[in-house]
Amino acid sequence: MACLLFLPAAWPAFAGEPAPQWRLVSDKDGIRLEARRIPGERFDELRVTTSLKASPKTVADYLLGKYLDEKNKNISRTFIQRGPDMALWSDVLSTSVTSDRCYSMRFERHALANGEMRVKFVSLDYAGRKPMPDCIALRARGEWTMTPSGTGTRLTYASLTDIGGSAPAFLVHRSLSSAAVSSVRKVVAGASGLALPRGIGD
């Protein structure tokens, strides 16, 4: 369990070099998606930004609460630890065309002095016995940032994910981009007390 509680640095360092620049992928319905290439990584880091009327605390409470409890037909989830400021769980992600992905994930809330809140996440080695010996490890790290604004919260979601395996990068990028935007739409709706968008559990 001690190794599971170790939270590595969430972002790569660019010693002596300027950080890669973000490029715009889409900007639609108030949701802006950007991407940037990270040296040594197979896939792009993604950043999604939007605004909502809920407070930063309300959004953070949703992320560590109902967001983790929402059902997804492709994911089997087992919680290992659960609290108001930290959650640790294991997922098995099943798809019809590729091998299952197995990973454990940690969410951790941080409250800053200016009212901003962050929920950092990082994947860990799968806790327990994998359901299938050939289940592929998925790696991810990033954070949700909730910044107070005049009307509520400026929400930023950033993630760097490698799904493992040998799937073509362009297909994976499309899937990861879609999943990132869907995750933000889900948080905006859920934290605002609205019904989740259709198909969000797919």
C-alpha positions as YAML, in Angstrom:
chain: A
units: angstrom
residues:
- id: 1
  name: MET
  ca: [0.00, 0.00, 0.00]
- id: 2
  name: ALA
  ca: [2.90, 2.39, 0.66]
- id: 3
  name: CYS
  ca: [3.85, 2.46, -3.01]
- id: 4
  name: LEU
  ca: [0.25, 3.26, -3.96]
- id: 5
  name: LEU
  ca: [0.26, 6.36, -1.79]
- id: 6
  name: PHE
  ca: [3.32, 7.81, -3.48]
- id: 7
  name: LEU
  ca: [2.26, 10.68, -5.71]
- id: 8
  name: PRO
  ca: [4.94, 11.52, -8.33]
- id: 9
  name: ALA
  ca: [5.31, 14.94, -9.91]
- id: 10
  name: ALA
  ca: [2.34, 15.55, -12.18]
- id: 11
  name: TRP
  ca: [4.15, 17.41, -14.95]
- id: 12
  name: PRO
  ca: [7.39, 16.88, -16.86]
- id: 13
  name: ALA
  ca: [10.19, 19.39, -16.37]
- id: 14
  name: PHE
  ca: [11.75, 21.20, -19.33]
- id: 15
  name: ALA
  ca: [15.20, 21.93, -17.92]
- id: 16
  name: GLY
  ca: [16.97, 24.56, -19.98]
- id: 17
  name: GLU
  ca: [14.30, 24.55, -22.69]
- id: 18
  name: PRO
  ca: [11.10, 26.54, -23.16]
- id: 19
  name: ALA
  ca: [7.92, 24.58, -22.51]
- id: 20
  name: PRO
  ca: [6.20, 23.36, -25.70]
- id: 21
  name: GLN
  ca: [3.53, 25.71, -27.01]
- id: 22
  name: TRP
  ca: [-0.15, 24.87, -26.96]
- id: 23
  name: ARG
  ca: [-1.99, 24.66, -30.27]
- id: 24
  name: LEU
  ca: [-5.73, 25.11, -30.68]
- id: 25
  name: VAL
  ca: [-7.64, 21.95, -31.64]
- id: 26
  name: SER
  ca: [-11.23, 23.17, -31.26]
- id: 27
  name: ASP
  ca: [-13.25, 25.95, -29.65]
- id: 28
  name: LYS
  ca: [-16.96, 25.15, -29.64]
- id: 29
  name: ASP
  ca: [-19.92, 25.80, -27.34]
- id: 30
  name: GLY
  ca: [-17.70, 27.52, -24.76]
- id: 31
  name: ILE
  ca: [-15.27, 24.60, -24.49]
- id: 32
  name: ARG
  ca: [-11.71, 25.16, -25.74]
- id: 33
  name: LEU
  ca: [-9.47, 22.18, -26.50]
- id: 34
  name: GLU
  ca: [-5.71, 22.58, -26.92]
- id: 35
  name: ALA
  ca: [-2.85, 20.12, -27.34]
- id: 36
  name: ARG
  ca: [0.93, 20.17, -27.22]
- id: 37
  name: ARG
  ca: [3.68, 17.70, -27.95]
- id: 38
  name: ILE
  ca: [5.75, 16.57, -24.95]
- id: 39
  name: PRO
  ca: [9.29, 15.32, -25.72]
- id: 40
  name: GLY
  ca: [9.59, 11.60, -25.09]
- id: 41
  name: GLU
  ca: [5.82, 10.99, -24.93]
- id: 42
  name: ARG
  ca: [3.81, 9.05, -27.53]
- id: 43
  name: PHE
  ca: [0.72, 11.20, -27.31]
- id: 44
  name: ASP
  ca: [-0.07, 14.88, -26.88]
- id: 45
  name: GLU
  ca: [-0.83, 16.54, -23.59]
- id: 46
  name: LEU
  ca: [-4.38, 17.93, -23.70]
- id: 47
  name: ARG
  ca: [-5.90, 20.98, -22.06]
- id: 48
  name: VAL
  ca: [-9.62, 21.80, -21.94]
- id: 49
  name: THR
  ca: [-10.97, 25.07, -20.55]
- id: 50
  name: THR
  ca: [-14.48, 26.39, -19.93]
- id: 51
  name: SER
  ca: [-16.53, 28.34, -17.38]
- id: 52
  name: LEU
  ca: [-19.49, 27.50, -15.17]
- id: 53
  name: LYS
  ca: [-21.50, 29.20, -12.44]
- id: 54
  name: ALA
  ca: [-20.76, 26.71, -9.64]
- id: 55
  name: SER
  ca: [-18.08, 27.60, -7.07]
- id: 56
  name: PRO
  ca: [-14.58, 26.00, -7.11]
- id: 57
  name: LYS
  ca: [-15.44, 24.03, -3.95]
- id: 58
  name: THR
  ca: [-18.66, 22.71, -5.50]
- id: 59
  name: VAL
  ca: [-16.75, 21.52, -8.55]
- id: 60
  name: ALA
  ca: [-14.03, 19.89, -6.44]
- id: 61
  name: ASP
  ca: [-16.66, 18.20, -4.25]
- id: 62
  name: TYR
  ca: [-18.30, 16.79, -7.38]
- id: 63
  name: LEU
  ca: [-14.99, 15.50, -8.74]
- id: 64
  name: LEU
  ca: [-14.24, 13.56, -5.55]
- id: 65
  name: GLY
  ca: [-17.86, 12.49, -5.13]
- id: 66
  name: LYS
  ca: [-20.51, 11.82, -7.73]
- id: 67
  name: TYR
  ca: [-18.06, 12.08, -10.64]
- id: 68
  name: LEU
  ca: [-16.28, 8.95, -9.45]
- id: 69
  name: ASP
  ca: [-19.56, 7.16, -8.78]
- id: 70
  name: GLU
  ca: [-21.16, 7.70, -12.20]
- id: 71
  name: LYS
  ca: [-21.54, 4.42, -14.07]
- id: 72
  name: ASN
  ca: [-19.76, 3.74, -17.35]
- id: 73
  name: LYS
  ca: [-20.65, 0.58, -19.26]
- id: 74
  name: ASN
  ca: [-17.00, 0.05, -20.25]
- id: 75
  name: ILE
  ca: [-15.40, 0.49, -16.81]
- id: 76
  name: SER
  ca: [-15.34, -1.80, -13.79]
- id: 77
  name: ARG
  ca: [-14.21, 0.18, -10.71]
- id: 78
  name: THR
  ca: [-13.06, -0.88, -7.25]
- id: 79
  name: PHE
  ca: [-12.33, 1.73, -4.58]
- id: 80
  name: ILE
  ca: [-9.31, 1.17, -2.34]
- id: 81
  name: GLN
  ca: [-9.44, 4.37, -0.28]
- id: 82
  name: ARG
  ca: [-12.05, 7.13, -0.25]
- id: 83
  name: GLY
  ca: [-12.25, 10.47, 1.55]
- id: 84
  name: PRO
  ca: [-13.31, 14.09, 0.93]
- id: 85
  name: ASP
  ca: [-9.83, 15.12, -0.23]
- id: 86
  name: MET
  ca: [-8.37, 11.90, -1.66]
- id: 87
  name: ALA
  ca: [-9.59, 8.87, -3.54]
- id: 88
  name: LEU
  ca: [-7.69, 5.81, -4.71]
- id: 89
  name: TRP
  ca: [-9.26, 3.18, -6.93]
- id: 90
  name: SER
  ca: [-8.61, 0.54, -9.60]
- id: 91
  name: ASP
  ca: [-10.27, 0.40, -13.02]
- id: 92
  name: VAL
  ca: [-10.57, -2.20, -15.75]
- id: 93
  name: LEU
  ca: [-11.42, -0.50, -19.04]
- id: 94
  name: SER
  ca: [-12.93, -2.86, -21.61]
- id: 95
  name: THR
  ca: [-13.43, -2.16, -25.31]
- id: 96
  name: SER
  ca: [-14.67, -4.27, -28.17]
- id: 97
  name: VAL
  ca: [-11.62, -3.81, -30.43]
- id: 98
  name: THR
  ca: [-8.54, -3.75, -28.17]
- id: 99
  name: SER
  ca: [-7.21, -5.48, -25.07]
- id: 100
  name: ASP
  ca: [-8.49, -4.39, -21.67]
- id: 101
  name: ARG
  ca: [-6.65, -1.58, -19.87]
- id: 102
  name: CYS
  ca: [-5.90, -2.02, -16.16]
- id: 103
  name: TYR
  ca: [-4.76, 0.80, -13.89]
- id: 104
  name: SER
  ca: [-5.14, 2.31, -10.47]
- id: 105
  name: MET
  ca: [-5.73, 6.04, -10.07]
- id: 106
  name: ARG
  ca: [-5.32, 8.61, -7.31]
- id: 107
  name: PHE
  ca: [-7.22, 11.90, -6.99]
- id: 108
  name: GLU
  ca: [-6.01, 14.47, -4.45]
- id: 109
  name: ARG
  ca: [-7.52, 17.87, -3.64]
- id: 110
  name: HIS
  ca: [-5.40, 20.97, -2.93]
- id: 111
  name: ALA
  ca: [-6.90, 24.29, -1.75]
- id: 112
  name: LEU
  ca: [-4.87, 27.44, -2.51]
- id: 113
  name: ALA
  ca: [-4.90, 30.77, -0.68]
- id: 114
  name: ASN
  ca: [-6.60, 32.70, -3.50]
- id: 115
  name: GLY
  ca: [-9.67, 30.46, -3.46]
- id: 116
  name: GLU
  ca: [-8.40, 28.31, -6.31]
- id: 117
  name: MET
  ca: [-8.73, 24.57, -5.94]
- id: 118
  name: ARG
  ca: [-6.91, 21.79, -7.72]
- id: 119
  name: VAL
  ca: [-7.59, 18.09, -7.98]
- id: 120
  name: LYS
  ca: [-4.44, 16.34, -9.16]
- id: 121
  name: PHE
  ca: [-4.52, 12.82, -10.53]
- id: 122
  name: VAL
  ca: [-1.95, 10.20, -11.41]
- id: 123
  name: SER
  ca: [-2.13, 6.56, -12.46]
- id: 124
  name: LEU
  ca: [-0.37, 3.86, -10.45]
- id: 125
  name: ASP
  ca: [0.46, 0.22, -10.97]
- id: 126
  name: TYR
  ca: [-2.70, -1.87, -10.83]
- id: 127
  name: ALA
  ca: [-3.56, -2.77, -7.25]
- id: 128
  name: GLY
  ca: [-4.35, -6.43, -6.84]
- id: 129
  name: ARG
  ca: [-4.49, -9.28, -9.29]
- id: 130
  name: LYS
  ca: [-5.31, -8.28, -12.85]
- id: 131
  name: PRO
  ca: [-8.54, -9.84, -14.13]
- id: 132
  name: MET
  ca: [-6.74, -10.92, -17.32]
- id: 133
  name: PRO
  ca: [-3.00, -11.63, -17.58]
- id: 134
  name: ASP
  ca: [-2.73, -9.68, -20.86]
- id: 135
  name: CYS
  ca: [-4.47, -6.56, -19.51]
- id: 136
  name: ILE
  ca: [-2.41, -3.55, -20.65]
- id: 137
  name: ALA
  ca: [-1.28, -0.84, -18.24]
- id: 138
  name: LEU
  ca: [-2.58, 2.67, -18.92]
- id: 139
  name: ARG
  ca: [-0.59, 5.71, -17.73]
- id: 140
  name: ALA
  ca: [-2.09, 9.13, -17.03]
- id: 141
  name: ARG
  ca: [-1.34, 12.24, -15.02]
- id: 142
  name: GLY
  ca: [-2.78, 15.71, -14.83]
- id: 143
  name: GLU
  ca: [-5.05, 17.99, -12.86]
- id: 144
  name: TRP
  ca: [-8.35, 19.79, -12.66]
- id: 145
  name: THR
  ca: [-7.95, 23.48, -11.78]
- id: 146
  name: MET
  ca: [-10.89, 25.49, -10.47]
- id: 147
  name: THR
  ca: [-10.17, 29.24, -10.48]
- id: 148
  name: PRO
  ca: [-12.71, 31.67, -8.98]
- id: 149
  name: SER
  ca: [-14.24, 34.08, -11.49]
- id: 150
  name: GLY
  ca: [-16.80, 36.86, -11.24]
- id: 151
  name: THR
  ca: [-19.63, 34.52, -12.18]
- id: 152
  name: GLY
  ca: [-18.40, 31.23, -10.74]
- id: 153
  name: THR
  ca: [-15.44, 29.12, -11.85]
- id: 154
  name: ARG
  ca: [-12.95, 29.00, -14.67]
- id: 155
  name: LEU
  ca: [-12.37, 25.27, -15.12]
- id: 156
  name: THR
  ca: [-9.21, 23.85, -16.68]
- id: 157
  name: TYR
  ca: [-8.60, 20.16, -17.24]
- id: 158
  name: ALA
  ca: [-5.10, 19.05, -18.31]
- id: 159
  name: SER
  ca: [-4.05, 15.46, -18.93]
- id: 160
  name: LEU
  ca: [-1.22, 13.44, -20.42]
- id: 161
  name: THR
  ca: [-2.30, 9.87, -21.16]
- id: 162
  name: ASP
  ca: [-0.64, 6.86, -22.77]
- id: 163
  name: ILE
  ca: [-3.06, 3.98, -23.29]
- id: 164
  name: GLY
  ca: [-0.27, 1.47, -23.94]
- id: 165
  name: GLY
  ca: [-0.30, -1.13, -26.69]
- id: 166
  name: SER
  ca: [0.39, -0.44, -30.36]
- id: 167
  name: ALA
  ca: [-2.71, 1.40, -31.59]
- id: 168
  name: PRO
  ca: [-2.00, 4.08, -34.25]
- id: 169
  name: ALA
  ca: [-1.27, 7.43, -32.61]
- id: 170
  name: PHE
  ca: [-3.70, 9.42, -34.77]
- id: 171
  name: LEU
  ca: [-6.62, 7.18, -33.79]
- id: 172
  name: VAL
  ca: [-5.69, 7.33, -30.10]
- id: 173
  name: HIS
  ca: [-5.35, 11.12, -30.20]
- id: 174
  name: ARG
  ca: [-8.86, 11.46, -31.60]
- id: 175
  name: SER
  ca: [-10.27, 9.18, -28.90]
- id: 176
  name: LEU
  ca: [-8.39, 10.91, -26.07]
- id: 177
  name: SER
  ca: [-9.48, 14.34, -27.28]
- id: 178
  name: SER
  ca: [-13.11, 13.26, -27.40]
- id: 179
  name: ALA
  ca: [-12.85, 11.71, -23.92]
- id: 180
  name: ALA
  ca: [-11.28, 14.88, -22.48]
- id: 181
  name: VAL
  ca: [-14.07, 17.11, -23.79]
- id: 182
  name: SER
  ca: [-16.71, 14.63, -22.63]
- id: 183
  name: SER
  ca: [-15.19, 14.59, -19.14]
- id: 184
  name: VAL
  ca: [-15.36, 18.38, -18.92]
- id: 185
  name: ARG
  ca: [-18.95, 18.43, -20.17]
- id: 186
  name: LYS
  ca: [-19.81, 15.83, -17.54]
- id: 187
  name: VAL
  ca: [-18.22, 17.88, -14.73]
- id: 188
  name: VAL
  ca: [-19.90, 21.11, -15.86]
- id: 189
  name: ALA
  ca: [-23.32, 19.43, -15.91]
- id: 190
  name: GLY
  ca: [-22.87, 17.44, -12.71]
- id: 191
  name: ALA
  ca: [-21.40, 20.29, -10.64]
- id: 192
  name: SER
  ca: [-24.21, 22.56, -11.89]
- id: 193
  name: GLY
  ca: [-26.90, 20.10, -10.81]
- id: 194
  name: LEU
  ca: [-27.95, 19.38, -14.39]
- id: 195
  name: ALA
  ca: [-28.63, 16.10, -16.15]
- id: 196
  name: LEU
  ca: [-25.55, 14.57, -17.73]
- id: 197
  name: PRO
  ca: [-25.31, 14.91, -21.54]
- id: 198
  name: ARG
  ca: [-26.64, 11.98, -23.56]
- id: 199
  name: GLY
  ca: [-24.08, 9.27, -24.25]
- id: 200
  name: ILE
  ca: [-21.72, 10.47, -21.52]
- id: 201
  name: GLY
  ca: [-21.60, 6.99, -19.99]
- id: 202
  name: ASP
  ca: [-20.56, 5.38, -23.26]
...
